[in-house]
Amino acid sequence: MAHIDDAKRIHLIGIGGCSMNGLALILKSQGHEVTGSDRERTQFTDALDLEEIRYSVGHTGEYVEDADLVIYSAAIKQDNPERVLAREKGIPELERSVALGQISERYPEVVAIAGCHGKTTITSMLAVIHAQAKTEATIHVGGYVEFLAGGVHVGNRDLFVTEACEYVESFLTLKPTVALINNIDDDHLDYYENIDAIVAAFERFLALLPQDGTFIACVDDPRVKALADQSDKNVVTYGLTGGDYTVADIQFDALGNAGFDVLRRGEKIGRVQLSVPGMHNVVNALGAIAVSDRYGIPFETIASALNAFQNTRRRFEFYGERNGVKVFHDYGHHPNEIRATLDAATRVPHNKLYCVFQCNSYTRARTLFCNNVTCFTDADRVLVPDIYPGREKDTGIVHARDMVAAINEESDNAVYIPTFEEIRLYLDEHAEPGDLVVTVGSGDVYRQTKKLL
């Protein structure tokens, strides 16, 4: 297998994506000559300009011929013209997650943040905490963090904190010394056969820890708790229901942001006031606290950073207001994520709550949203447009109307509206000043949301 250690000049296909952008900046900081390409400029390419990393808009191949190694993201298929050119020239290739794993080998301490939900938020919280603590850790986040102006902080080579994604078992390439698992859920069923296969992947992830490694487990999740109970590694636990790190006296302000006391093994160590809404963010913060405390960061610094923390983009992000109706967007695409998002929305002052749900992939629609759909009960009305195909083709096996029927069996509050243009007209007719709209999904709904404004 090719290795980044053997390459001076590295070309990244898909460099405008958040994870690939982070790889580019880390590799450049470690002495590699980095180039790249993507089909368009993105919010992440500004960081490349600042670092004077050359890239093409469009897969033109202009930087491929001089490369010693080509790295591509999972979205870049074999027929991509630059991958074809690399094979013709005999230039070795690496998939992004493998390259990230090889980068992790260069650090004596690697903290891998995993879980089907919340890992981007926890990693982003840790980025703010380490920035305030001035640890100079290298942080790699799978989302856009405002204060980083991207998804990476390039620090020293002592500590690497990275999001660890379970999709297509990408996290199995990492070399963690500390592994946090926030939850295990039935997501990515286009890849995994069932929930047992997902749990088995997380077991293999934990097996990557050295014997003296540390497993930080959220015991609110029964599957994670089971892994913690059977682990022979150092185990640290957290959760609302108990654990080494838990909370007391939770109070929500008018914006739905929680303040709470933090207990470490039963003793109060201080109080945290978050600036992001929802009970799920209390759990995320506990995970970040457990990691930070392990590295000796003072609690006062942790609490100050968590108070300063703002959501990463596409996590309950305020998009604007139209006709007195506020519009938010959240990346949540799994029933448990949607439930947490709508719970957070209920804590924001409003009259009626409209949820616009765009399902990303036919597999996800069929396996998660056509039976026993209870995650939309907090919404007064759920507006469901056509399914976003994602990586799949429409075989006719499932339609958005099937999801609407399943939602209505449980909460009788859903309506099928094919396009976002039609959804805007519906909201103009029905929503009133003081109402709240939350769009959810992992497809192009974040772009489509702007049509509602």
C-alpha positions in Angstrom: 0.0 0.0 0.0 1.1 3.5 -0.8 2.2 5.7 2.2 2.3 9.4 2.7 5.8 9.1 4.1 7.1 8.1 0.7 5.6 11.1 -1.1 6.9 14.6 -1.3 4.3 16.0 -3.7 0.7 15.0 -2.9 -2.4 15.9 -4.9 -5.9 15.8 -3.3 -9.0 15.3 -5.4 -12.0 16.8 -3.7 -9.8 19.3 -1.8 -12.8 21.7 -1.3 -14.5 19.3 1.1 -14.0 19.8 4.8 -12.1 16.6 5.6 -9.9 16.8 2.5 -9.2 20.5 3.2 -8.0 19.6 6.7 -5.7 16.9 5.3 -4.2 19.4 2.9 -3.4 21.9 5.6 -1.9 19.2 7.9 0.2 17.7 5.1 1.5 21.1 4.1 2.5 21.9 7.7 4.4 18.6 7.8 6.6 19.4 4.8 4.7 18.0 1.8 4.1 19.9 -1.4 0.3 19.9 -1.7 -2.0 20.6 -4.7 -5.6 19.8 -5.3 -8.8 20.0 -7.3 -12.5 20.2 -6.8 -15.5 20.9 -9.0 -16.2 24.3 -7.4 -14.9 26.7 -4.9 -16.3 26.2 -1.4 -16.2 27.8 2.1 -13.1 25.8 2.7 -11.0 26.9 -0.2 -10.2 30.3 1.3 -7.9 28.5 3.8 -6.1 27.0 0.9 -5.6 30.5 -0.6 -4.1 31.7 2.6 -1.6 28.9 2.7 -0.8 29.4 -1.0 -1.9 25.8 -1.8 -2.5 25.5 -5.6 -5.7 23.9 -6.8 -7.8 23.8 -9.9 -11.6 24.4 -10.1 -12.6 21.4 -12.1 -10.8 18.1 -12.4 -8.4 19.3 -15.0 -5.4 17.1 -14.2 -3.0 20.0 -14.4 -1.3 19.2 -11.1 -1.6 15.4 -11.3 1.4 14.6 -13.4 3.9 16.0 -11.0 2.4 14.2 -8.0 4.1 11.3 -6.1 0.7 10.4 -4.6 -3.0 11.1 -5.2 -5.5 11.1 -2.3 -9.2 11.0 -3.1 -12.3 11.3 -1.0 -15.0 8.6 -0.9 -17.2 10.7 -3.2 -14.6 10.5 -6.0 -15.2 7.4 -8.1 -12.7 5.4 -10.2 -13.9 7.1 -13.4 -12.9 10.5 -12.2 -10.6 11.9 -15.0 -7.8 12.7 -12.5 -7.9 9.2 -11.0 -7.8 7.8 -14.5 -4.8 9.9 -15.3 -3.1 8.9 -12.1 -3.5 5.2 -13.0 -2.2 5.9 -16.5 0.9 7.6 -15.1 1.4 4.8 -12.5 0.9 7.3 -9.6 -0.2 5.5 -6.4 -3.6 6.4 -4.9 -4.9 6.5 -1.3 -8.5 6.9 -0.1 -8.9 9.8 2.3 -9.6 7.8 5.5 -6.5 5.7 4.9 -4.4 8.9 4.5 -5.9 10.2 7.7 -5.0 7.0 9.5 -1.4 7.3 8.3 -1.3 10.9 9.5 -2.5 9.7 13.0 0.6 7.4 13.1 2.8 10.5 13.4 1.3 11.5 16.8 2.1 9.9 20.1 -1.3 10.8 21.4 -4.5 10.5 19.2 -8.0 11.2 20.5 -10.6 9.8 18.2 -14.2 11.1 18.7 -16.7 8.6 17.4 -20.5 7.9 17.5 -23.3 8.0 15.1 -24.5 11.4 16.4 -22.7 14.3 18.0 -19.1 13.6 17.0 -18.7 16.8 15.0 -20.0 18.9 17.9 -17.8 17.2 20.5 -14.7 17.6 18.3 -15.6 21.2 17.7 -16.1 21.8 21.4 -12.7 20.3 22.0 -11.2 22.6 19.4 -12.5 25.7 21.4 -11.3 24.2 24.7 -7.8 23.5 23.4 -7.6 26.9 21.8 -8.4 28.6 25.1 -6.0 26.3 27.0 -3.3 27.0 24.4 -2.3 23.4 24.2 -1.4 23.6 20.5 -3.0 20.3 19.8 -3.8 19.5 16.1 -7.6 19.3 15.7 -9.4 17.8 12.7 -13.2 18.4 12.6 -15.7 17.0 10.1 -17.5 20.3 9.8 -17.1 24.1 9.4 -16.1 25.8 12.7 -16.4 29.5 12.6 -13.4 30.4 14.8 -11.2 28.0 12.8 -12.5 29.4 9.5 -12.7 25.8 8.4 -12.3 22.4 10.0 -8.8 22.1 11.2 -6.3 23.7 13.5 -2.7 22.7 12.7 -0.7 22.6 15.9 2.2 20.5 17.0 2.9 16.8 16.7 2.2 15.8 20.3 -1.6 15.5 20.3 -4.0 14.9 17.5 -7.8 15.2 18.1 -9.9 13.9 15.2 -13.4 13.1 14.4 -13.7 9.4 13.7 -16.4 8.5 11.1 -18.0 5.0 11.1 -19.3 5.3 7.5 -17.8 2.5 5.4 -15.7 1.7 8.5 -13.4 4.7 7.9 -12.4 5.0 11.5 -10.7 1.6 11.4 -7.7 3.3 9.7 -6.9 5.4 12.8 -4.4 4.7 15.5 -6.1 6.1 18.6 -4.7 6.1 22.1 -8.0 7.5 23.4 -11.4 6.6 21.9 -14.7 8.3 22.7 -18.0 6.8 21.6 -21.0 8.9 22.1 -23.7 6.5 20.8 -24.2 3.6 18.4 -27.3 3.7 16.2 -28.8 2.1 13.0 -27.5 4.6 10.5 -25.7 4.0 7.2 -27.8 1.0 6.4 -26.8 1.4 2.7 -23.4 0.0 3.9 -24.1 -2.0 7.0 -26.4 -5.0 6.9 -27.9 -4.3 10.3 -27.3 -2.9 13.8 -25.2 -5.9 14.8 -22.8 -5.1 11.9 -22.6 -1.5 13.1 -21.8 -2.6 16.7 -19.2 -5.1 15.4 -17.5 -2.2 13.6 -17.3 -0.2 16.8 -15.9 -3.2 18.6 -13.1 -3.4 16.0 -12.6 0.4 16.4 -12.0 -0.1 20.2 -9.7 -3.0 19.5 -7.3 -0.5 17.8 -6.6 1.0 21.3 -3.3 -0.1 22.9 -3.5 -2.0 26.1 -3.0 1.2 28.1 -5.4 3.1 26.0 -8.6 4.8 27.3 -12.2 4.2 26.2 -14.5 7.2 27.1 -18.0 5.9 26.9 -21.5 7.6 27.1 -23.4 5.2 29.3 -26.8 6.8 28.3 -26.5 4.6 25.2 -27.1 1.0 26.1 -24.9 -0.3 23.2 -22.0 1.9 24.3 -22.5 0.9 27.9 -22.4 -2.8 27.0 -19.0 -2.2 25.2 -17.7 -0.3 28.3 -18.8 -3.1 30.6 -16.9 -5.7 28.6 -13.8 -3.6 27.9 -10.4 -4.5 29.3 -9.0 -1.0 28.6 -9.1 2.0 30.9 -12.8 3.1 30.9 -14.1 6.6 31.7 -17.9 7.0 31.6 -20.2 10.0 31.2 -23.9 10.7 30.8 -27.1 12.2 32.0 -28.1 8.9 33.7 -24.7 8.5 35.5 -21.1 7.7 35.0 -17.8 9.3 36.1 -19.0 12.6 34.7 -22.6 13.5 35.0 -24.8 16.6 35.7 -27.2 18.1 38.2 -29.5 21.1 38.4 -30.1 21.6 34.7 -31.8 24.8 33.8 -32.7 26.2 30.4 -32.7 29.9 29.5 -35.2 31.6 27.1 -33.2 30.4 24.1 -33.1 26.8 25.1 -29.5 26.9 26.3 -28.7 24.7 29.3 -26.8 25.6 32.4 -25.8 22.7 34.7 -23.5 21.6 37.5 -20.8 19.1 36.5 -20.2 16.1 38.9 -17.0 14.1 38.7 -17.4 10.8 40.5 -20.1 12.4 42.6 -18.4 15.6 43.5 -19.3 19.0 42.0 -16.4 20.5 40.1 -18.2 23.6 38.7 -21.0 24.9 36.6 -21.3 25.2 32.8 -23.5 27.6 30.9 -23.9 26.6 27.2 -24.7 29.0 24.4 -26.2 26.2 22.2 -29.6 24.7 22.7 -30.9 21.2 23.5 -30.4 18.4 26.0 -28.3 16.5 23.5 -25.6 19.3 23.7 -25.4 18.8 27.5 -24.4 15.2 26.7 -21.9 16.4 24.0 -20.4 18.9 26.5 -20.0 16.1 29.1 -18.0 14.1 26.5 -15.8 17.1 25.8 -15.3 17.6 29.5 -14.3 14.0 30.1 -11.6 14.2 27.4 -10.3 17.6 28.5 -10.1 16.6 32.1 -8.0 13.7 31.2 -5.4 16.1 29.7 -5.3 18.3 32.8 -7.1 21.3 31.3 -8.4 23.4 34.2 -12.2 23.3 34.6 -12.4 27.1 34.6 -10.9 27.0 31.1 -13.2 24.2 30.0 -16.3 26.0 31.3 -15.3 29.3 29.6 -14.7 27.6 26.3 -18.0 25.8 26.4 -19.8 29.0 27.1 -18.0 30.6 24.1 -18.8 27.6 21.8 -21.2 28.2 18.9 -22.6 25.4 16.8 -20.7 24.3 13.8 -22.4 25.2 10.5 -25.5 23.1 9.8 -26.1 22.3 13.5 -29.3 24.2 14.4 -27.9 27.2 12.4 -30.0 30.3 12.1 -30.5 31.1 8.4 -32.7 34.2 8.5 -36.2 35.5 8.8 -39.1 36.0 6.3 -42.4 37.6 7.1 -41.6 37.4 10.9 -40.9 33.6 10.7 -37.4 32.5 11.8 -35.7 29.8 9.8 -33.1 27.4 11.2 -31.3 24.4 9.6 -29.9 21.3 11.1 -27.9 18.5 9.5 -29.8 15.8 11.5 -30.9 13.0 9.2 -31.4 10.1 11.6 -34.6 9.8 13.7 -32.7 10.3 17.0 -30.9 13.4 15.6 -34.2 14.8 14.3 -35.9 14.2 17.7 -33.0 16.0 19.5 -33.2 18.9 17.1 -36.9 19.4 17.4 -36.6 19.1 21.2 -34.1 21.9 21.1 -36.4 23.9 18.9 -39.3 23.6 21.3 -37.2 25.4 23.9 -36.9 28.5 21.6 -39.8 30.9 22.0 -42.2 30.4 19.1 -45.9 29.9 18.2 -46.1 27.1 15.7 -43.2 24.8 14.8 -42.8 23.8 11.2 -40.3 21.0 10.3 -39.1 20.6 6.7 -37.6 17.1 6.3 -35.6 16.2 3.2 -34.5 12.6 3.4 -31.1 11.9 1.9 -31.1 8.4 0.1 -33.8 5.9 -0.7 -32.2 3.3 1.6 -32.5 5.7 4.6 -36.1 6.5 3.7 -37.1 2.8 3.4 -35.2 1.5 6.5 -35.7 4.4 8.9 -38.7 6.5 7.9 -41.4 4.1 6.7 -42.3 2.4 10.0 -42.8 3.6 13.6 -41.7 7.2 12.8 -42.0 9.0 16.2 -39.3 11.6 15.9 -41.6 14.4 14.5 -44.1 14.6 17.4 -42.8 18.0 18.6 -43.6 19.7 15.3 -47.0 21.2 14.5 -46.5 20.4 10.8 -43.9 18.4 8.9 -43.4 19.3 5.3 -41.8 16.5 3.2 -40.3 17.2 -0.2 -39.0 14.6 -2.7 -36.2 12.3 -1.5 -32.7 13.6 -2.2 -31.0 10.6 -4.0 -27.5 11.1 -2.5 -25.3 8.3 -3.8 -28.2 6.2 -5.0 -30.6 5.9 -8.0 -34.4 5.9 -7.8 -35.6 2.4 -8.3 -39.2 3.3 -7.4 -39.1 1.1 -4.3 -39.9 4.1 -2.0 -41.4 7.6 -2.3 -41.7 10.6 0.0 -45.4 9.9 0.2 -44.6 6.6 2.0 -42.7 8.5 4.7 -45.6 11.0 5.0 -48.0 8.1 5.5 -45.7 6.6 8.2 -45.3 9.9 10.0 -49.1 10.4 10.0 -49.7 7.0 11.5 -47.9 8.3 14.6 -48.5 12.0 14.8 -50.8 13.0 11.9 -48.9 16.2 11.1 -47.2 15.5 7.8 -47.9 16.7 4.3 -46.0 15.9 1.0 -44.9 19.0 -0.9 -42.6 18.0 -3.8 -40.3 21.1 -4.1 -38.9 23.8 -1.9 -40.4 26.5 -4.1 -43.8 25.0 -3.3 -42.9 24.7 0.4 -42.1 28.4 0.4 -45.5 29.2 -1.0 -47.1 26.9 1.6 -45.3 28.7 4.4 -46.2 32.1 3.0 -49.8 31.0 3.2 -49.8 29.3 6.5 -46.9 30.5 8.7 -47.4 33.6 10.8 -45.1 36.0 12.6 -43.6 34.3 15.6 -43.6 30.8 14.1 -40.4 28.8 13.7 -39.2 26.7 10.7 -36.5 24.1 11.1 -35.2 22.3 8.0 -33.5 19.0 8.6 -31.5 16.6 6.4 -28.0 15.8 5.1 -28.7 16.3 1.4 -28.8 19.7 -0.4 -31.5 20.9 2.0 -29.0 23.5 3.4 -28.9 25.1 -0.1 -32.6 24.6 -0.6 -33.4 26.3 2.7 -32.3 29.6 1.2 -35.3 29.4 -1.2 -37.6 29.7 1.8 -36.1 33.1 2.6 
